[in-house]
Each structure stands twice: as C-alpha cells, then as structure tokens.
Amino acid sequence: QLQLVESGGGMAQTGGSLSLSCVASGYVHGAYSACSGSWYRQVPGKERVLVAFIASGSGGLTEYADFAQGRFTISRDNGQKTIYLQMNGLSVEDTAVYYCKVSLRAKDYWGQGTQVTVSP
C-alpha cells in the first residue's frame, strides 16, 4: 500500500511563491516511475479540481489547468519518490487545500492535503 504525505503548504502574500512536495512511502508493485502524479485543490463547498498532471516515467509530459498554466510547475524525482508543485505568482484565488494523487494500474492514492492560504 502506498502512502503519500504532502508538505510545503502555508501562508503567502499575493504575488508570492510556495513549493509543495508529495513524498511516497510503502510498497508499490512496480517502480515508482510507473506512477503518474497529479495535484488537485479544493475549497470548502466546491469540488476538488485538477491543478496539474505529470505522466509516468521521467516526467516529460505535463498538463495544467488554465489557471495554473504559466504560474505553476509540476515535477518529479523518482529516486526520492516525490512529486513537486512549484507555485509562483500566487493570488487570493489560489487559497485551497492542495492534494496530491498518485495513480498506478488504475488505482489512485491520495495524500491528506496541505493548506495553502494567500493573503492580499
């Protein structure tokens, strides 16, 4: 069973930056590099939405939500079993709980979430 722990959330001012990490531990049948990874975010009363996606392998294929394009960067380090989300140019609208998801063979694993709060 794979466990994910996010970190790096916290408070930032508008225009600032935060870097989130999602570290995997536990048994994975197959190499961690075979997992795809995603970051989602959720605000109270709303659905969880996709922020960014990174494909399996070395992470050459990435996709972003329109609101994240050009400001956020998703990356991975397979040796460290970690997926990152670098967030720049933060705005108040980016305030949310951010969750990472790792997918392997049609099974999804979620972290517990990390709060990001952006002040004006």
Secondary structure, 3 states (H helix, E strand, C coil): CEEEEEECCEEEECCCCEEEEEEEEECCCCCHHHCEEEEEEECCCCCCEEEEEECCCCCCCEEECCCCCCCEEEEEEHHHCEEEEEECCCCHHHCEEEEEEEEECCEEEECCCEEEEEEC
